Every structure is written in structure tokens, then in C-alpha cells.
Amino acid sequence: MKRNFITAVLWLLAAAALLDAIGPAQAADKKPNVVFILADNVGYGDLGAYGGGELRGAPTPRIDELAR
């Protein structure tokens, strides 16, 4: 059992190293598609896309549009 675990971990490390070696060459060709939103004092259910928004008294139309 212990030997199987060690073998699996070694395979995962080898795969990660291989992907790391291949990834940067391909990633340089494309721009990242990332949106980072930092908000203070906003819970999961406060956004309209997740059941909040107008129901909680604070509509979030722009964030709802991003969610769509």
C-alpha cells in the first residue's frame, strides 16, 4: 500500500514537471483570460447571480452580467 502511494506521488511529480516544461512555451503565445474582483464585506449570497442582489436590497447588475 505504501509503495503504491509513493509510486503515485512520483508519477504526479513527473507529470507536473513535464507540464511545467511544456506550458510556458505555449502560454507565451496567448494572453491570459483572468478577471480578479476584490470586494470587502461581500458574501456569496449577496450577489444577484447567486440569489441575492435586488432581493437583499442591493442590486448588482454589472456583476450579474459578468456571471452570465
mmCIF file of the N, C-alpha and C atoms, coordinates in Angstrom:
data_MODEL
# 
_entry.id   MODEL 
# 
loop_
_atom_site.group_PDB 
_atom_site.id 
_atom_site.type_symbol 
_atom_site.label_atom_id 
_atom_site.label_alt_id 
_atom_site.label_comp_id 
_atom_site.label_asym_id 
_atom_site.label_entity_id 
_atom_site.label_seq_id 
_atom_site.pdbx_PDB_ins_code 
_atom_site.Cartn_x 
_atom_site.Cartn_y 
_atom_site.Cartn_z 
_atom_site.occupancy 
_atom_site.B_iso_or_equiv 
_atom_site.pdbx_formal_charge 
_atom_site.auth_seq_id 
_atom_site.auth_comp_id 
_atom_site.auth_asym_id 
_atom_site.auth_atom_id 
_atom_site.pdbx_PDB_model_num 
ATOM 1   N N  . MET A 1 1  ? 0.830   -1.193 0.000   1.00 0.00 ? 1  MET A N  1 
ATOM 2   C CA . MET A 1 1  ? 0.000   0.000  0.000   1.00 0.00 ? 1  MET A CA 1 
ATOM 3   C C  . MET A 1 1  ? 0.872   1.254  0.000   1.00 0.00 ? 1  MET A C  1 
ATOM 4   N N  . LYS A 1 2  ? 1.885   1.244  0.862   1.00 0.00 ? 2  LYS A N  1 
ATOM 5   C CA . LYS A 1 2  ? 2.768   2.398  0.962   1.00 0.00 ? 2  LYS A CA 1 
ATOM 6   C C  . LYS A 1 2  ? 3.558   2.588  -0.339  1.00 0.00 ? 2  LYS A C  1 
ATOM 7   N N  . ARG A 1 3  ? 3.965   1.469  -0.942  1.00 0.00 ? 3  ARG A N  1 
ATOM 8   C CA . ARG A 1 3  ? 4.722   1.536  -2.189  1.00 0.00 ? 3  ARG A CA 1 
ATOM 9   C C  . ARG A 1 3  ? 3.871   2.118  -3.319  1.00 0.00 ? 3  ARG A C  1 
ATOM 10  N N  . ASN A 1 4  ? 2.582   1.748  -3.370  1.00 0.00 ? 4  ASN A N  1 
ATOM 11  C CA . ASN A 1 4  ? 1.673   2.286  -4.385  1.00 0.00 ? 4  ASN A CA 1 
ATOM 12  C C  . ASN A 1 4  ? 1.499   3.793  -4.221  1.00 0.00 ? 4  ASN A C  1 
ATOM 13  N N  . PHE A 1 5  ? 1.412   4.239  -2.988  1.00 0.00 ? 5  PHE A N  1 
ATOM 14  C CA . PHE A 1 5  ? 1.264   5.668  -2.724  1.00 0.00 ? 5  PHE A CA 1 
ATOM 15  C C  . PHE A 1 5  ? 2.497   6.434  -3.189  1.00 0.00 ? 5  PHE A C  1 
ATOM 16  N N  . ILE A 1 6  ? 3.667   5.906  -2.871  1.00 0.00 ? 6  ILE A N  1 
ATOM 17  C CA . ILE A 1 6  ? 4.915   6.563  -3.267  1.00 0.00 ? 6  ILE A CA 1 
ATOM 18  C C  . ILE A 1 6  ? 5.035   6.580  -4.789  1.00 0.00 ? 6  ILE A C  1 
ATOM 19  N N  . THR A 1 7  ? 4.655   5.501  -5.434  1.00 0.00 ? 7  THR A N  1 
ATOM 20  C CA . THR A 1 7  ? 4.695   5.439  -6.896  1.00 0.00 ? 7  THR A CA 1 
ATOM 21  C C  . THR A 1 7  ? 3.748   6.466  -7.504  1.00 0.00 ? 7  THR A C  1 
ATOM 22  N N  . ALA A 1 8  ? 2.552   6.586  -6.950  1.00 0.00 ? 8  ALA A N  1 
ATOM 23  C CA . ALA A 1 8  ? 1.583   7.559  -7.458  1.00 0.00 ? 8  ALA A CA 1 
ATOM 24  C C  . ALA A 1 8  ? 2.100   8.983  -7.285  1.00 0.00 ? 8  ALA A C  1 
ATOM 25  N N  . VAL A 1 9  ? 2.698   9.279  -6.145  1.00 0.00 ? 9  VAL A N  1 
ATOM 26  C CA . VAL A 1 9  ? 3.238   10.619 -5.900  1.00 0.00 ? 9  VAL A CA 1 
ATOM 27  C C  . VAL A 1 9  ? 4.361   10.919 -6.882  1.00 0.00 ? 9  VAL A C  1 
ATOM 28  N N  . LEU A 1 10 ? 5.227   9.948  -7.138  1.00 0.00 ? 10 LEU A N  1 
ATOM 29  C CA . LEU A 1 10 ? 6.315   10.148 -8.097  1.00 0.00 ? 10 LEU A CA 1 
ATOM 30  C C  . LEU A 1 10 ? 5.788   10.385 -9.508  1.00 0.00 ? 10 LEU A C  1 
ATOM 31  N N  . TRP A 1 11 ? 4.750   9.656  -9.910  1.00 0.00 ? 11 TRP A N  1 
ATOM 32  C CA . TRP A 1 11 ? 4.148   9.875  -11.221 1.00 0.00 ? 11 TRP A CA 1 
ATOM 33  C C  . TRP A 1 11 ? 3.534   11.277 -11.321 1.00 0.00 ? 11 TRP A C  1 
ATOM 34  N N  . LEU A 1 12 ? 2.870   11.715 -10.265 1.00 0.00 ? 12 LEU A N  1 
ATOM 35  C CA . LEU A 1 12 ? 2.281   13.057 -10.271 1.00 0.00 ? 12 LEU A CA 1 
ATOM 36  C C  . LEU A 1 12 ? 3.349   14.136 -10.353 1.00 0.00 ? 12 LEU A C  1 
ATOM 37  N N  . LEU A 1 13 ? 4.451   13.956 -9.634  1.00 0.00 ? 13 LEU A N  1 
ATOM 38  C CA . LEU A 1 13 ? 5.539   14.926 -9.703  1.00 0.00 ? 13 LEU A CA 1 
ATOM 39  C C  . LEU A 1 13 ? 6.167   14.958 -11.093 1.00 0.00 ? 13 LEU A C  1 
ATOM 40  N N  . ALA A 1 14 ? 6.329   13.793 -11.703 1.00 0.00 ? 14 ALA A N  1 
ATOM 41  C CA . ALA A 1 14 ? 6.880   13.733 -13.054 1.00 0.00 ? 14 ALA A CA 1 
ATOM 42  C C  . ALA A 1 14 ? 5.946   14.411 -14.057 1.00 0.00 ? 14 ALA A C  1 
ATOM 43  N N  . ALA A 1 15 ? 4.648   14.185 -13.919 1.00 0.00 ? 15 ALA A N  1 
ATOM 44  C CA . ALA A 1 15 ? 3.682   14.818 -14.816 1.00 0.00 ? 15 ALA A CA 1 
ATOM 45  C C  . ALA A 1 15 ? 3.680   16.329 -14.627 1.00 0.00 ? 15 ALA A C  1 
ATOM 46  N N  . ALA A 1 16 ? 3.765   16.775 -13.393 1.00 0.00 ? 16 ALA A N  1 
ATOM 47  C CA . ALA A 1 16 ? 3.791   18.216 -13.131 1.00 0.00 ? 16 ALA A CA 1 
ATOM 48  C C  . ALA A 1 16 ? 5.045   18.854 -13.727 1.00 0.00 ? 16 ALA A C  1 
ATOM 49  N N  . ALA A 1 17 ? 6.177   18.177 -13.608 1.00 0.00 ? 17 ALA A N  1 
ATOM 50  C CA . ALA A 1 17 ? 7.418   18.699 -14.181 1.00 0.00 ? 17 ALA A CA 1 
ATOM 51  C C  . ALA A 1 17 ? 7.329   18.752 -15.694 1.00 0.00 ? 17 ALA A C  1 
ATOM 52  N N  . LEU A 1 18 ? 6.730   17.742 -16.307 1.00 0.00 ? 18 LEU A N  1 
ATOM 53  C CA . LEU A 1 18 ? 6.579   17.724 -17.758 1.00 0.00 ? 18 LEU A CA 1 
ATOM 54  C C  . LEU A 1 18 ? 5.655   18.840 -18.224 1.00 0.00 ? 18 LEU A C  1 
ATOM 55  N N  . LEU A 1 19 ? 4.536   19.023 -17.541 1.00 0.00 ? 19 LEU A N  1 
ATOM 56  C CA . LEU A 1 19 ? 3.609   20.092 -17.908 1.00 0.00 ? 19 LEU A CA 1 
ATOM 57  C C  . LEU A 1 19 ? 4.232   21.467 -17.703 1.00 0.00 ? 19 LEU A C  1 
ATOM 58  N N  . ASP A 1 20 ? 5.041   21.605 -16.675 1.00 0.00 ? 20 ASP A N  1 
ATOM 59  C CA . ASP A 1 20 ? 5.715   22.874 -16.422 1.00 0.00 ? 20 ASP A CA 1 
ATOM 60  C C  . ASP A 1 20 ? 6.713   23.185 -17.533 1.00 0.00 ? 20 ASP A C  1 
ATOM 61  N N  . ALA A 1 21 ? 7.367   22.165 -18.051 1.00 0.00 ? 21 ALA A N  1 
ATOM 62  C CA . ALA A 1 21 ? 8.337   22.360 -19.126 1.00 0.00 ? 21 ALA A CA 1 
ATOM 63  C C  . ALA A 1 21 ? 7.651   22.698 -20.436 1.00 0.00 ? 21 ALA A C  1 
ATOM 64  N N  . ILE A 1 22 ? 6.470   22.139 -20.675 1.00 0.00 ? 22 ILE A N  1 
ATOM 65  C CA . ILE A 1 22 ? 5.752   22.368 -21.930 1.00 0.00 ? 22 ILE A CA 1 
ATOM 66  C C  . ILE A 1 22 ? 4.912   23.642 -21.861 1.00 0.00 ? 22 ILE A C  1 
ATOM 67  N N  . GLY A 1 23 ? 4.301   23.918 -20.718 1.00 0.00 ? 23 GLY A N  1 
ATOM 68  C CA . GLY A 1 23 ? 3.336   25.003 -20.563 1.00 0.00 ? 23 GLY A CA 1 
ATOM 69  C C  . GLY A 1 23 ? 3.826   26.391 -20.913 1.00 0.00 ? 23 GLY A C  1 
ATOM 70  N N  . PRO A 1 24 ? 4.987   26.869 -20.413 1.00 0.00 ? 24 PRO A N  1 
ATOM 71  C CA . PRO A 1 24 ? 5.387   28.249 -20.668 1.00 0.00 ? 24 PRO A CA 1 
ATOM 72  C C  . PRO A 1 24 ? 5.557   28.584 -22.144 1.00 0.00 ? 24 PRO A C  1 
ATOM 73  N N  . ALA A 1 25 ? 6.006   27.639 -22.956 1.00 0.00 ? 25 ALA A N  1 
ATOM 74  C CA . ALA A 1 25 ? 6.181   27.908 -24.382 1.00 0.00 ? 25 ALA A CA 1 
ATOM 75  C C  . ALA A 1 25 ? 4.840   28.173 -25.047 1.00 0.00 ? 25 ALA A C  1 
ATOM 76  N N  . GLN A 1 26 ? 3.833   27.420 -24.679 1.00 0.00 ? 26 GLN A N  1 
ATOM 77  C CA . GLN A 1 26 ? 2.515   27.622 -25.263 1.00 0.00 ? 26 GLN A CA 1 
ATOM 78  C C  . GLN A 1 26 ? 1.807   28.817 -24.642 1.00 0.00 ? 26 GLN A C  1 
ATOM 79  N N  . ALA A 1 27 ? 2.023   29.078 -23.381 1.00 0.00 ? 27 ALA A N  1 
ATOM 80  C CA . ALA A 1 27 ? 1.356   30.173 -22.695 1.00 0.00 ? 27 ALA A CA 1 
ATOM 81  C C  . ALA A 1 27 ? 1.853   31.526 -23.189 1.00 0.00 ? 27 ALA A C  1 
ATOM 82  N N  . ALA A 1 28 ? 3.064   31.593 -23.709 1.00 0.00 ? 28 ALA A N  1 
ATOM 83  C CA . ALA A 1 28 ? 3.612   32.860 -24.192 1.00 0.00 ? 28 ALA A CA 1 
ATOM 84  C C  . ALA A 1 28 ? 2.866   33.339 -25.430 1.00 0.00 ? 28 ALA A C  1 
ATOM 85  N N  . ASP A 1 29 ? 2.212   32.436 -26.149 1.00 0.00 ? 29 ASP A N  1 
ATOM 86  C CA . ASP A 1 29 ? 1.508   32.790 -27.377 1.00 0.00 ? 29 ASP A CA 1 
ATOM 87  C C  . ASP A 1 29 ? 0.157   33.445 -27.115 1.00 0.00 ? 29 ASP A C  1 
ATOM 88  N N  . LYS A 1 30 ? -0.434  33.191 -25.949 1.00 0.00 ? 30 LYS A N  1 
ATOM 89  C CA . LYS A 1 30 ? -1.773  33.701 -25.654 1.00 0.00 ? 30 LYS A CA 1 
ATOM 90  C C  . LYS A 1 30 ? -1.742  34.646 -24.462 1.00 0.00 ? 30 LYS A C  1 
ATOM 91  N N  . LYS A 1 31 ? -2.656  35.616 -24.481 1.00 0.00 ? 31 LYS A N  1 
ATOM 92  C CA . LYS A 1 31 ? -2.837  36.480 -23.317 1.00 0.00 ? 31 LYS A CA 1 
ATOM 93  C C  . LYS A 1 31 ? -3.740  35.754 -22.322 1.00 0.00 ? 31 LYS A C  1 
ATOM 94  N N  . PRO A 1 32 ? -3.526  35.970 -21.033 1.00 0.00 ? 32 PRO A N  1 
ATOM 95  C CA . PRO A 1 32 ? -4.388  35.299 -20.049 1.00 0.00 ? 32 PRO A CA 1 
ATOM 96  C C  . PRO A 1 32 ? -5.796  35.872 -20.064 1.00 0.00 ? 32 PRO A C  1 
ATOM 97  N N  . ASN A 1 33 ? -6.760  35.049 -19.726 1.00 0.00 ? 33 ASN A N  1 
ATOM 98  C CA . ASN A 1 33 ? -8.154  35.448 -19.675 1.00 0.00 ? 33 ASN A CA 1 
ATOM 99  C C  . ASN A 1 33 ? -8.608  35.362 -18.222 1.00 0.00 ? 33 ASN A C  1 
ATOM 100 N N  . VAL A 1 34 ? -8.235  36.377 -17.423 1.00 0.00 ? 34 VAL A N  1 
ATOM 101 C CA . VAL A 1 34 ? -8.461  36.349 -15.987 1.00 0.00 ? 34 VAL A CA 1 
ATOM 102 C C  . VAL A 1 34 ? -9.163  37.633 -15.552 1.00 0.00 ? 34 VAL A C  1 
ATOM 103 N N  . VAL A 1 35 ? -10.171 37.490 -14.710 1.00 0.00 ? 35 VAL A N  1 
ATOM 104 C CA . VAL A 1 35 ? -10.829 38.643 -14.096 1.00 0.00 ? 35 VAL A CA 1 
ATOM 105 C C  . VAL A 1 35 ? -10.680 38.479 -12.587 1.00 0.00 ? 35 VAL A C  1 
ATOM 106 N N  . PHE A 1 36 ? -10.073 39.458 -11.943 1.00 0.00 ? 36 PHE A N  1 
ATOM 107 C CA . PHE A 1 36 ? -9.869  39.413 -10.498 1.00 0.00 ? 36 PHE A CA 1 
ATOM 108 C C  . PHE A 1 36 ? -10.697 40.527 -9.887  1.00 0.00 ? 36 PHE A C  1 
ATOM 109 N N  . ILE A 1 37 ? -11.645 40.177 -9.041  1.00 0.00 ? 37 ILE A N  1 
ATOM 110 C CA . ILE A 1 37 ? -12.511 41.151 -8.387  1.00 0.00 ? 37 ILE A CA 1 
ATOM 111 C C  . ILE A 1 37 ? -12.263 41.059 -6.894  1.00 0.00 ? 37 ILE A C  1 
ATOM 112 N N  . LEU A 1 38 ? -11.883 42.175 -6.300  1.00 0.00 ? 38 LEU A N  1 
ATOM 113 C CA . LEU A 1 38 ? -11.648 42.231 -4.865  1.00 0.00 ? 38 LEU A CA 1 
ATOM 114 C C  . LEU A 1 38 ? -12.739 43.091 -4.246  1.00 0.00 ? 38 LEU A C  1 
ATOM 115 N N  . ALA A 1 39 ? -13.473 42.530 -3.327  1.00 0.00 ? 39 ALA A N  1 
ATOM 116 C CA . ALA A 1 39 ? -14.556 43.256 -2.673  1.00 0.00 ? 39 ALA A CA 1 
ATOM 117 C C  . ALA A 1 39 ? -14.500 42.993 -1.177  1.00 0.00 ? 39 ALA A C  1 
ATOM 118 N N  . ASP A 1 40 ? -14.823 44.010 -0.416  1.00 0.00 ? 40 ASP A N  1 
ATOM 119 C CA . ASP A 1 40 ? -14.802 43.891 1.036   1.00 0.00 ? 40 ASP A CA 1 
ATOM 120 C C  . ASP A 1 40 ? -16.230 43.754 1.549   1.00 0.00 ? 40 ASP A C  1 
ATOM 121 N N  . ASN A 1 41 ? -16.426 42.837 2.470   1.00 0.00 ? 41 ASN A N  1 
ATOM 122 C CA . ASN A 1 41 ? -17.703 42.655 3.148   1.00 0.00 ? 41 ASN A CA 1 
ATOM 123 C C  . ASN A 1 41 ? -18.821 42.229 2.184   1.00 0.00 ? 41 ASN A C  1 
ATOM 124 N N  . VAL A 1 42 ? -18.488 41.351 1.249   1.00 0.00 ? 42 VAL A N  1 
ATOM 125 C CA . VAL A 1 42 ? -19.479 40.809 0.326   1.00 0.00 ? 42 VAL A CA 1 
ATOM 126 C C  . VAL A 1 42 ? -19.489 39.299 0.500   1.00 0.00 ? 42 VAL A C  1 
ATOM 127 N N  . GLY A 1 43 ? -20.649 38.781 0.809   1.00 0.00 ? 43 GLY A N  1 
ATOM 128 C CA . GLY A 1 43 ? -20.777 37.337 0.964   1.00 0.00 ? 43 GLY A CA 1 
ATOM 129 C C  . GLY A 1 43 ? -21.231 36.681 -0.319  1.00 0.00 ? 43 GLY A C  1 
ATOM 130 N N  . TYR A 1 44 ? -21.160 35.357 -0.346  1.00 0.00 ? 44 TYR A N  1 
ATOM 131 C CA . TYR A 1 44 ? -21.537 34.580 -1.524  1.00 0.00 ? 44 TYR A CA 1 
ATOM 132 C C  . TYR A 1 44 ? -22.978 34.872 -1.944  1.00 0.00 ? 44 TYR A C  1 
ATOM 133 N N  . GLY A 1 45 ? -23.889 34.940 -0.996  1.00 0.00 ? 45 GLY A N  1 
ATOM 134 C CA . GLY A 1 45 ? -25.303 35.129 -1.304  1.00 0.00 ? 45 GLY A CA 1 
ATOM 135 C C  . GLY A 1 45 ? -25.705 36.567 -1.524  1.00 0.00 ? 45 GLY A C  1 
ATOM 136 N N  . ASP A 1 46 ? -24.776 37.505 -1.429  1.00 0.00 ? 46 ASP A N  1 
ATOM 137 C CA . ASP A 1 46 ? -25.101 38.919 -1.615  1.00 0.00 ? 46 ASP A CA 1 
ATOM 138 C C  . ASP A 1 46 ? -25.195 39.315 -3.080  1.00 0.00 ? 46 ASP A C  1 
ATOM 139 N N  . LEU A 1 47 ? -24.589 38.561 -3.967  1.00 0.00 ? 47 LEU A N  1 
ATOM 140 C CA . LEU A 1 47 ? -24.585 38.887 -5.392  1.00 0.00 ? 47 LEU A CA 1 
ATOM 141 C C  . LEU A 1 47 ? -25.849 38.368 -6.059  1.00 0.00 ? 47 LEU A C  1 
ATOM 142 N N  . GLY A 1 48 ? -26.345 39.117 -7.028  1.00 0.00 ? 48 GLY A N  1 
ATOM 143 C CA . GLY A 1 48 ? -27.569 38.736 -7.716  1.00 0.00 ? 48 GLY A CA 1 
ATOM 144 C C  . GLY A 1 48 ? -27.471 37.413 -8.441  1.00 0.00 ? 48 GLY A C  1 
ATOM 145 N N  . ALA A 1 49 ? -26.291 37.103 -8.963  1.00 0.00 ? 49 ALA A N  1 
ATOM 146 C CA . ALA A 1 49 ? -26.110 35.851 -9.692  1.00 0.00 ? 49 ALA A CA 1 
ATOM 147 C C  . ALA A 1 49 ? -26.243 34.634 -8.780  1.00 0.00 ? 49 ALA A C  1 
ATOM 148 N N  . TYR A 1 50 ? -26.146 34.851 -7.483  1.00 0.00 ? 50 TYR A N  1 
ATOM 149 C CA . TYR A 1 50 ? -26.212 33.744 -6.531  1.00 0.00 ? 50 TYR A CA 1 
ATOM 150 C C  . TYR A 1 50 ? -27.399 33.879 -5.586  1.00 0.00 ? 50 TYR A C  1 
ATOM 151 N N  . GLY A 1 51 ? -28.443 34.555 -6.035  1.00 0.00 ? 51 GLY A N  1 
ATOM 152 C CA . GLY A 1 51 ? -29.674 34.612 -5.260  1.00 0.00 ? 51 GLY A CA 1 
ATOM 153 C C  . GLY A 1 51 ? -29.859 35.860 -4.428  1.00 0.00 ? 51 GLY A C  1 
ATOM 154 N N  . GLY A 1 52 ? -28.914 36.769 -4.412  1.00 0.00 ? 52 GLY A N  1 
ATOM 155 C CA . GLY A 1 52 ? -29.028 37.992 -3.620  1.00 0.00 ? 52 GLY A CA 1 
ATOM 156 C C  . GLY A 1 52 ? -29.422 39.158 -4.506  1.00 0.00 ? 52 GLY A C  1 
ATOM 157 N N  . GLY A 1 53 ? -28.614 40.199 -4.478  1.00 0.00 ? 53 GLY A N  1 
ATOM 158 C CA . GLY A 1 53 ? -28.855 41.362 -5.328  1.00 0.00 ? 53 GLY A CA 1 
ATOM 159 C C  . GLY A 1 53 ? -30.079 42.127 -4.911  1.00 0.00 ? 53 GLY A C  1 
ATOM 160 N N  . GLU A 1 54 ? -31.040 42.230 -5.832  1.00 0.00 ? 54 GLU A N  1 
ATOM 161 C CA . GLU A 1 54 ? -32.252 43.002 -5.576  1.00 0.00 ? 54 GLU A CA 1 
ATOM 162 C C  . GLU A 1 54 ? -33.055 42.438 -4.408  1.00 0.00 ? 54 GLU A C  1 
ATOM 163 N N  . LEU A 1 55 ? -33.024 41.128 -4.223  1.00 0.00 ? 55 LEU A N  1 
ATOM 164 C CA . LEU A 1 55 ? -33.760 40.514 -3.112  1.00 0.00 ? 55 LEU A CA 1 
ATOM 165 C C  . LEU A 1 55 ? -33.209 40.954 -1.763  1.00 0.00 ? 55 LEU A C  1 
ATOM 166 N N  . ARG A 1 56 ? -31.931 41.268 -1.709  1.00 0.00 ? 56 ARG A N  1 
ATOM 167 C CA . ARG A 1 56 ? -31.306 41.707 -0.460  1.00 0.00 ? 56 ARG A CA 1 
ATOM 168 C C  . ARG A 1 56 ? -31.221 43.225 -0.362  1.00 0.00 ? 56 ARG A C  1 
ATOM 169 N N  . GLY A 1 57 ? -31.750 43.931 -1.348  1.00 0.00 ? 57 GLY A N  1 
ATOM 170 C CA . GLY A 1 57 ? -31.776 45.382 -1.291  1.00 0.00 ? 57 GLY A CA 1 
ATOM 171 C C  . GLY A 1 57 ? -30.569 46.059 -1.914  1.00 0.00 ? 57 GLY A C  1 
ATOM 172 N N  . ALA A 1 58 ? -29.721 45.325 -2.584  1.00 0.00 ? 58 ALA A N  1 
ATOM 173 C CA . ALA A 1 58 ? -28.544 45.905 -3.227  1.00 0.00 ? 58 ALA A CA 1 
ATOM 174 C C  . ALA A 1 58 ? -28.329 45.222 -4.578  1.00 0.00 ? 58 ALA A C  1 
ATOM 175 N N  . PRO A 1 59 ? -28.942 45.735 -5.654  1.00 0.00 ? 59 PRO A N  1 
ATOM 176 C CA . PRO A 1 59 ? -28.789 45.106 -6.965  1.00 0.00 ? 59 PRO A CA 1 
ATOM 177 C C  . PRO A 1 59 ? -27.330 45.146 -7.440  1.00 0.00 ? 59 PRO A C  1 
ATOM 178 N N  . THR A 1 60 ? -26.929 44.120 -8.146  1.00 0.00 ? 60 THR A N  1 
ATOM 179 C CA . THR A 1 60 ? -25.561 44.024 -8.665  1.00 0.00 ? 60 THR A CA 1 
ATOM 180 C C  . THR A 1 60 ? -25.612 43.705 -10.164 1.00 0.00 ? 60 THR A C  1 
ATOM 181 N N  . PRO A 1 61 ? -26.121 44.622 -10.990 1.00 0.00 ? 61 PRO A N  1 
ATOM 182 C CA . PRO A 1 61 ? -26.343 44.306 -12.407 1.00 0.00 ? 61 PRO A CA 1 
ATOM 183 C C  . PRO A 1 61 ? -25.056 44.035 -13.193 1.00 0.00 ? 61 PRO A C  1 
ATOM 184 N N  . ARG A 1 62 ? -23.991 44.739 -12.902 1.00 0.00 ? 62 ARG A N  1 
ATOM 185 C CA . ARG A 1 62 ? -22.760 44.542 -13.679 1.00 0.00 ? 62 ARG A CA 1 
ATOM 186 C C  . ARG A 1 62 ? -22.089 43.203 -13.350 1.00 0.00 ? 62 ARG A C  1 
ATOM 187 N N  . ILE A 1 63 ? -22.100 42.834 -12.085 1.00 0.00 ? 63 ILE A N  1 
ATOM 188 C CA . ILE A 1 63 ? -21.534 41.545 -11.701 1.00 0.00 ? 63 ILE A CA 1 
ATOM 189 C C  . ILE A 1 63 ? -22.419 40.412 -12.227 1.00 0.00 ? 63 ILE A C  1 
ATOM 190 N N  . ASP A 1 64 ? -23.734 40.619 -12.247 1.00 0.00 ? 64 ASP A N  1 
ATOM 191 C CA . ASP A 1 64 ? -24.639 39.613 -12.809 1.00 0.00 ? 64 ASP A CA 1 
ATOM 192 C C  . ASP A 1 64 ? -24.366 39.414 -14.293 1.00 0.00 ? 64 ASP A C  1 
ATOM 193 N N  . GLU A 1 65 ? -24.074 40.484 -14.993 1.00 0.00 ? 65 GLU A N  1 
ATOM 194 C CA . GLU A 1 65 ? -23.750 40.394 -16.423 1.00 0.00 ? 65 GLU A CA 1 
ATOM 195 C C  . GLU A 1 65 ? -22.451 39.621 -16.643 1.00 0.00 ? 65 GLU A C  1 
ATOM 196 N N  . LEU A 1 66 ? -21.458 39.854 -15.782 1.00 0.00 ? 66 LEU A N  1 
ATOM 197 C CA . LEU A 1 66 ? -20.210 39.083 -15.868 1.00 0.00 ? 66 LEU A CA 1 
ATOM 198 C C  . LEU A 1 66 ? -20.474 37.600 -15.621 1.00 0.00 ? 66 LEU A C  1 
ATOM 199 N N  . ALA A 1 67 ? -21.366 37.286 -14.704 1.00 0.00 ? 67 ALA A N  1 
ATOM 200 C CA . ALA A 1 67 ? -21.683 35.897 -14.387 1.00 0.00 ? 67 ALA A CA 1 
ATOM 201 C C  . ALA A 1 67 ? -22.377 35.195 -15.545 1.00 0.00 ? 67 ALA A C  1 
ATOM 202 N N  . ARG A 1 68 ? -23.168 35.953 -16.301 1.00 0.00 ? 68 ARG A N  1 
ATOM 203 C CA . ARG A 1 68 ? -23.859 35.359 -17.458 1.00 0.00 ? 68 ARG A CA 1 
ATOM 204 C C  . ARG A 1 68 ? -22.869 35.055 -18.529 1.00 0.00 ? 68 ARG A C  1 
# 
